[in-house]
Amino acid sequence: MNLIPREIFYALILLTWVIFVSIPLTRWLYSLMRGRGLSHGVAIYFNRKIIHILAGGLIALLIPRLFSTPLIPLSMSLILAVLLYIPHRTGRLLTWFQTPENLFEVHFCIAWGLAITLGWLLTEGDFRLGVIPVLYMSFGDAVTGVVRNLIFRRRTKSWWGNLAMAAVCLPIGCTVGLWGGVSAIVAAFIEHFEFGPIDDNLTIPSTSFLILYLTYPRWS
């Protein structure tokens, strides 16, 4: 199979997986959690973190192995961003993981695609610069959210969650050395703060990306 058709084939499989996670799987999990007494807000929050891990994080790990350039992954992320924005625009939300209060899941898709694309372009072909911040945003932020949800049963900020995030992100960052570890700690720290409409799906990848980019010659 030629390179481009093969990568399109991979993208279709991954899109199918994302749709499966986002619709039937988390819809079923929402019903399961509600049946066990969890509130609507808590169930939504858990589902968003499940999507972070199974869609955002898992696929980011596969990108360097399946794709030669970020063109198709970027296209895939922007398609998903549009598909997730439409329910907000029409008022027909996917209520088991979307909320009318914010567009954070749309921000996630855009940040995911841009980080991977910019990282590849700025390093002339090294996916690691973009993938590592995306893994912080996907796995690290998911863990901090799960920990806080288990402790407080509501969406809130807590340093316990940030400690859990650091424990997940540090091994990821340290795969590229000391500065990777620094970027992981900064990502775990910055997650604790909110800046109006700028949510952690933007602050986590942007701050860690900047650190990794500025130090890239020393860890590549």
C-alpha positions in Angstrom: 0.0 0.0 0.0 1.3 3.4 -1.0 2.2 5.9 1.8 -0.7 8.3 1.5 -3.4 5.7 1.1 -2.0 3.8 4.0 -1.9 6.9 6.3 -5.5 7.7 5.3 -6.5 4.2 6.2 -4.9 4.6 9.6 -6.6 7.9 10.1 -10.0 6.3 9.3 -9.4 3.6 11.8 -8.4 6.1 14.5 -11.4 8.4 13.7 -13.7 5.3 14.1 -12.0 4.6 17.5 -12.6 8.2 18.6 -16.2 8.1 17.6 -16.6 4.8 19.5 -15.1 6.2 22.6 -17.0 9.5 22.4 -20.5 8.1 21.7 -21.4 4.5 22.6 -18.7 3.9 25.2 -18.9 7.1 27.2 -22.7 7.2 26.8 -22.9 3.7 28.4 -20.4 4.7 31.1 -22.5 7.8 31.8 -25.6 5.7 32.4 -23.6 3.3 34.5 -22.2 6.1 36.7 -25.6 7.8 37.1 -27.1 4.4 38.0 -24.5 4.2 40.8 -25.5 7.5 42.3 -22.9 9.9 40.7 -24.2 13.3 39.9 -24.6 14.5 36.3 -21.6 16.8 36.6 -19.3 14.2 38.1 -20.3 11.7 35.4 -19.6 14.2 32.6 -16.2 15.1 34.2 -15.2 11.4 34.4 -16.2 10.9 30.8 -14.2 13.8 29.6 -11.1 12.4 31.3 -11.7 9.0 29.8 -11.9 10.6 26.3 -8.6 12.4 27.1 -6.9 9.1 27.8 -8.4 6.8 25.2 -8.7 9.2 22.4 -6.2 12.0 22.9 -3.4 10.2 24.7 -3.5 6.8 23.0 -3.7 8.2 19.5 -0.9 10.7 20.2 1.4 7.8 21.2 0.6 6.2 17.8 1.2 9.3 15.6 5.0 8.9 15.2 4.6 5.2 14.4 1.8 5.6 11.8 2.3 8.9 10.1 5.3 10.4 8.2 4.0 14.0 8.5 1.4 15.8 10.7 -0.8 16.7 7.8 -3.4 13.9 8.2 -3.4 14.0 12.1 -3.9 17.8 11.9 -6.8 17.4 9.5 -8.2 14.7 11.8 -8.1 16.9 14.8 -9.7 19.9 13.1 -12.5 17.7 11.7 -13.1 16.5 15.3 -13.1 20.0 16.6 -15.8 21.0 14.1 -17.9 17.9 14.8 -17.7 18.7 18.6 -18.5 22.4 18.0 -21.6 21.7 16.0 -23.6 20.4 19.0 -22.8 23.7 20.8 -23.9 25.7 17.9 -27.2 23.8 17.4 -28.0 23.3 21.1 -28.0 19.5 20.7 -25.2 18.6 23.0 -23.8 15.2 23.6 -24.9 15.5 27.1 -22.9 12.6 28.5 -19.7 14.6 28.1 -20.5 18.0 26.8 -21.6 21.0 28.8 -23.1 24.4 27.7 -20.7 26.2 30.0 -17.6 25.8 27.9 -16.0 24.5 24.7 -13.0 22.8 26.4 -13.3 19.6 24.3 -13.1 21.7 21.2 -10.0 23.5 22.6 -8.5 20.1 23.3 -8.8 19.0 19.7 -7.3 22.2 18.3 -4.4 22.2 20.8 -3.7 18.6 20.1 -3.4 19.1 16.3 -1.5 22.4 16.5 1.0 21.1 19.0 1.9 18.0 17.0 2.1 20.0 13.8 4.2 22.9 15.1 6.5 20.5 16.9 7.2 18.5 13.7 7.6 21.7 11.6 10.0 23.5 14.0 12.2 20.5 14.4 12.1 19.4 10.8 10.5 16.1 11.5 10.8 15.2 15.2 7.3 14.4 16.5 8.5 14.3 20.1 8.3 18.1 20.6 4.6 18.1 19.9 3.6 14.7 21.3 5.1 15.2 24.8 3.0 18.3 25.6 -0.1 16.5 24.2 0.6 13.5 26.5 0.7 15.9 29.5 -2.6 17.4 28.4 -4.1 13.9 27.8 -2.8 11.6 30.4 -1.6 14.1 33.0 -4.6 16.3 33.1 -6.9 13.3 33.0 -5.3 11.9 36.2 -5.5 15.1 38.0 -9.2 15.4 37.2 -9.9 11.8 38.2 -8.1 12.3 41.6 -10.0 15.6 42.3 -13.3 14.0 41.3 -12.7 11.1 43.6 -11.8 13.3 46.5 -14.3 16.2 46.1 -17.0 14.8 43.8 -17.1 18.0 41.9 -15.0 20.0 39.4 -12.4 22.0 41.4 -8.7 22.6 41.6 -6.6 20.9 44.2 -2.8 20.4 44.7 -3.5 16.7 45.3 -4.5 16.5 41.7 -1.5 18.4 40.5 0.8 16.0 42.5 -0.9 13.1 40.7 -0.4 14.8 37.4 3.3 15.4 38.1 3.7 11.7 38.9 2.3 10.8 35.5 4.0 13.5 33.5 7.5 13.3 35.0 8.3 9.8 33.5 7.0 11.0 30.1 9.1 14.2 30.2 12.2 12.5 31.4 12.4 10.3 28.3 14.1 13.3 26.7 16.2 14.3 29.7 16.3 17.0 32.4 14.5 19.7 30.5 11.7 17.2 29.7 11.3 16.7 33.5 11.2 20.5 34.0 8.5 20.8 31.4 6.5 18.1 33.1 6.7 19.9 36.5 5.7 23.2 34.9 2.8 21.6 33.1 1.6 20.0 36.4 1.9 23.4 38.2 0.2 25.5 35.5 -2.8 23.2 35.4 -3.8 24.4 38.9 -4.6 27.9 37.6 -7.4 29.2 35.3 -7.2 32.4 33.3 -10.7 33.3 32.3 -11.7 31.6 29.0 -8.1 30.2 28.6 -8.4 26.7 30.0 -5.8 24.1 30.8 -6.2 22.4 27.4 -4.4 25.5 26.2 -2.0 26.4 29.0 -0.6 22.9 29.6 0.6 22.2 26.0 1.6 25.8 25.3 3.9 26.2 28.3 5.5 22.8 28.1 5.9 23.1 24.4 7.7 26.4 24.8 10.1 24.9 27.4 10.8 21.9 25.2 11.3 24.0 22.1 13.7 26.5 23.7 15.8 23.6 25.0 15.4 21.3 22.0 19.1 21.3 20.9 20.1 20.1 24.4 17.7 17.1 24.6 17.5 15.9 21.0 
